[in-house]
Amino acid sequence: MAAKVKNYTFSLPVEMIDKVREYADDNYIASVNAGVKEAIEEYLMRLEKEKLIKEITEASKDPLFLKDIEECIHDFETSDAETARRVTDW
């Protein structure tokens, strides 16, 4: 199933557009549109990573979150040890 697309107008510096067109003309990218799409995808991935790091950092200071993590570690200690023994018994 193809992703839904929506046309949108951006204002970009002429030099930037010319450079992207040049890469498309030289077949480094499939098209100007493909190059812009890829650049935005990479930028969004970087923002998502920064957001996740920020959220993890904030969570690491939350006593309730840390307590929950400790409880999970404790709850799975036995099953993790059993699994480790089974793997090494092969």
Backbone as CSV, one residue per row, in Angstrom:
resi,resn,N_x,N_y,N_z,CA_x,CA_y,CA_z,C_x,C_y,C_z
1,MET,0.844,-1.170,0.000,0.000,0.000,0.000,0.897,1.243,0.000
2,ALA,0.635,2.137,-0.913,1.432,3.359,-1.028,1.050,4.351,0.064
3,ALA,2.047,5.095,0.505,1.810,6.107,1.539,1.022,7.262,0.946
4,LYS,0.174,7.862,1.765,-0.538,9.057,1.331,0.466,10.187,1.177
5,VAL,0.305,10.984,0.174,1.179,12.123,-0.029,0.351,13.393,-0.106
6,LYS,0.999,14.494,0.198,0.343,15.787,0.136,1.346,16.776,-0.434
7,ASN,0.917,17.537,-1.400,1.775,18.574,-1.951,1.849,19.731,-0.978
8,TYR,3.039,20.320,-0.878,3.253,21.431,0.034,4.283,22.344,-0.607
9,THR,4.128,23.627,-0.425,5.041,24.590,-1.020,6.021,25.098,0.023
10,PHE,7.319,25.069,-0.319,8.363,25.573,0.557,9.118,26.679,-0.156
11,SER,9.634,27.580,0.621,10.537,28.592,0.087,11.940,28.238,0.546
12,LEU,12.826,27.984,-0.425,14.203,27.610,-0.128,15.137,28.512,-0.926
13,PRO,16.346,28.696,-0.435,17.306,29.506,-1.187,17.557,28.918,-2.579
14,VAL,17.679,29.786,-3.564,17.884,29.376,-4.944,19.109,28.475,-5.067
15,GLU,20.188,28.818,-4.357,21.412,28.027,-4.430,21.171,26.589,-3.972
16,MET,20.338,26.434,-2.964,20.043,25.102,-2.445,19.264,24.286,-3.481
17,ILE,18.259,24.897,-4.074,17.462,24.222,-5.097,18.338,23.858,-6.297
18,ASP,19.205,24.793,-6.707,20.095,24.520,-7.836,21.003,23.333,-7.535
19,LYS,21.505,23.263,-6.310,22.391,22.163,-5.930,21.639,20.831,-5.949
20,VAL,20.427,20.819,-5.437,19.624,19.587,-5.438,19.312,19.169,-6.871
21,ARG,18.971,20.149,-7.719,18.720,19.834,-9.136,19.965,19.242,-9.793
22,GLU,21.111,19.787,-9.444,22.368,19.284,-10.002,22.584,17.821,-9.605
23,TYR,22.332,17.485,-8.340,22.472,16.101,-7.904,21.464,15.194,-8.606
24,ALA,20.265,15.693,-8.833,19.266,14.903,-9.559,19.692,14.711,-11.015
25,ASP,20.181,15.774,-11.646,20.646,15.683,-13.039,21.816,14.717,-13.181
26,ASP,22.672,14.653,-12.168,23.832,13.761,-12.198,23.508,12.365,-11.651
27,ASN,22.220,12.116,-11.399,21.719,10.812,-10.936,22.259,10.378,-9.570
28,TYR,22.613,11.326,-8.715,22.960,10.988,-7.336,21.694,10.775,-6.514
29,ILE,20.627,11.428,-6.943,19.304,11.231,-6.347,18.315,11.045,-7.493
30,ALA,17.203,10.389,-7.208,16.228,10.087,-8.260,15.578,11.335,-8.838
31,SER,15.333,12.310,-7.972,14.684,13.550,-8.401,14.865,14.599,-7.315
32,VAL,14.517,15.823,-7.625,14.556,16.881,-6.611,13.631,16.505,-5.468
33,ASN,12.448,16.054,-5.805,11.475,15.673,-4.783,12.024,14.555,-3.894
34,ALA,12.652,13.556,-4.504,13.211,12.442,-3.732,14.324,12.931,-2.807
35,GLY,15.148,13.847,-3.297,16.228,14.385,-2.466,15.708,15.170,-1.279
36,VAL,14.697,15.984,-1.508,14.108,16.772,-0.424,13.425,15.844,0.571
37,LYS,12.712,14.844,0.069,12.035,13.876,0.949,13.050,13.145,1.822
38,GLU,14.148,12.681,1.219,15.169,11.968,1.983,15.798,12.874,3.040
39,ALA,16.065,14.114,2.670,16.658,15.060,3.626,15.722,15.297,4.811
40,ILE,14.443,15.446,4.534,13.475,15.667,5.619,13.354,14.423,6.486
41,GLU,13.366,13.236,5.859,13.306,11.998,6.642,14.499,11.894,7.593
42,GLU,15.696,12.189,7.093,16.890,12.132,7.938,16.823,13.158,9.062
43,TYR,16.336,14.348,8.757,16.191,15.399,9.770,15.194,14.970,10.841
44,LEU,14.078,14.394,10.422,13.074,13.939,11.393,13.616,12.818,12.272
45,MET,14.409,11.910,11.692,15.017,10.849,12.503,15.957,11.449,13.543
46,ARG,16.715,12.474,13.160,17.615,13.117,14.109,16.828,13.786,15.233
47,LEU,15.726,14.454,14.880,14.883,15.084,15.907,14.264,14.048,16.839
48,GLU,13.815,12.924,16.275,13.236,11.860,17.102,14.276,11.321,18.077
49,LYS,15.499,11.150,17.616,16.567,10.668,18.491,16.833,11.673,19.608
50,GLU,16.903,12.959,19.260,17.117,13.994,20.274,15.971,14.010,21.287
51,LYS,14.751,13.847,20.797,13.575,13.822,21.678,13.642,12.627,22.629
52,LEU,14.008,11.462,22.098,14.103,10.254,22.921,15.186,10.411,23.991
53,ILE,16.324,10.966,23.613,17.399,11.189,24.590,16.921,12.124,25.692
54,LYS,16.209,13.175,25.315,15.684,14.122,26.304,14.701,13.418,27.244
55,GLU,13.812,12.602,26.684,12.817,11.905,27.504,13.479,10.882,28.432
56,ILE,14.484,10.185,27.925,15.192,9.203,28.755,15.938,9.908,29.887
57,THR,16.553,11.039,29.561,17.267,11.808,30.578,16.314,12.270,31.669
58,GLU,15.142,12.763,31.258,14.149,13.195,32.242,13.656,12.017,33.077
59,ALA,13.424,10.879,32.429,12.945,9.692,33.153,13.982,9.206,34.156
60,SER,15.254,9.372,33.816,16.308,8.897,34.717,16.360,9.686,36.020
61,LYS,15.660,10.791,36.070,15.613,11.613,37.286,14.293,11.431,38.046
62,ASP,13.412,10.600,37.505,12.088,10.390,38.098,12.138,9.196,39.043
63,PRO,11.963,9.437,40.352,12.052,8.343,41.329,11.041,7.218,41.080
64,LEU,9.829,7.549,40.637,8.824,6.507,40.386,9.220,5.641,39.197
65,PHE,9.770,6.252,38.169,10.231,5.504,37.006,11.381,4.572,37.401
66,LEU,12.324,5.094,38.159,13.469,4.285,38.580,13.028,3.121,39.457
67,LYS,12.048,3.370,40.324,11.527,2.298,41.176,10.871,1.219,40.316
68,ASP,10.123,1.632,39.310,9.473,0.690,38.404,10.509,-0.157,37.664
69,ILE,11.582,0.466,37.210,12.654,-0.262,36.518,13.288,-1.289,37.463
70,GLU,13.562,-0.870,38.687,14.156,-1.792,39.665,13.239,-2.987,39.919
71,GLU,11.932,-2.730,40.015,10.978,-3.822,40.230,10.957,-4.777,39.045
72,CYS,11.029,-4.236,37.844,11.051,-5.085,36.646,12.308,-5.947,36.615
73,ILE,13.439,-5.344,36.946,14.695,-6.101,36.979,14.576,-7.242,37.987
74,HIS,14.057,-6.924,39.155,13.889,-7.939,40.197,12.937,-9.040,39.730
75,ASP,11.817,-8.654,39.099,10.819,-9.629,38.662,11.373,-10.613,37.623
76,PHE,12.314,-10.162,36.813,12.829,-11.007,35.739,14.168,-11.668,36.054
77,GLU,14.722,-11.403,37.218,16.017,-11.997,37.575,15.998,-13.517,37.468
78,THR,14.977,-14.140,38.004,14.891,-15.596,38.013,14.721,-16.143,36.607
79,SER,13.809,-15.569,35.857,13.577,-16.092,34.506,14.784,-15.848,33.609
80,ASP,15.474,-14.733,33.782,16.685,-14.478,33.000,17.760,-15.510,33.321
81,ALA,17.912,-15.854,34.590,18.910,-16.845,34.997,18.549,-18.221,34.429
82,GLU,17.257,-18.568,34.456,16.830,-19.859,33.910,17.095,-19.925,32.411
83,THR,16.802,-18.861,31.711,17.038,-18.822,30.267,18.526,-18.935,29.974
84,ALA,19.340,-18.252,30.730,20.789,-18.307,30.524,21.307,-19.728,30.721
85,ARG,20.776,-20.418,31.724,21.211,-21.800,31.954,20.809,-22.688,30.771
86,ARG,19.607,-22.520,30.250,19.152,-23.334,29.141,20.009,-23.105,27.903
87,VAL,20.378,-21.894,27.660,21.184,-21.570,26.478,22.565,-22.189,26.586
88,THR,23.150,-22.169,27.767,24.495,-22.722,27.936,24.502,-24.238,28.031
89,ASP,23.323,-24.861,28.242,23.242,-26.322,28.325,23.277,-26.982,26.949
90,TRP,23.224,-26.259,25.895,23.186,-26.847,24.551,24.437,-27.487,24.273
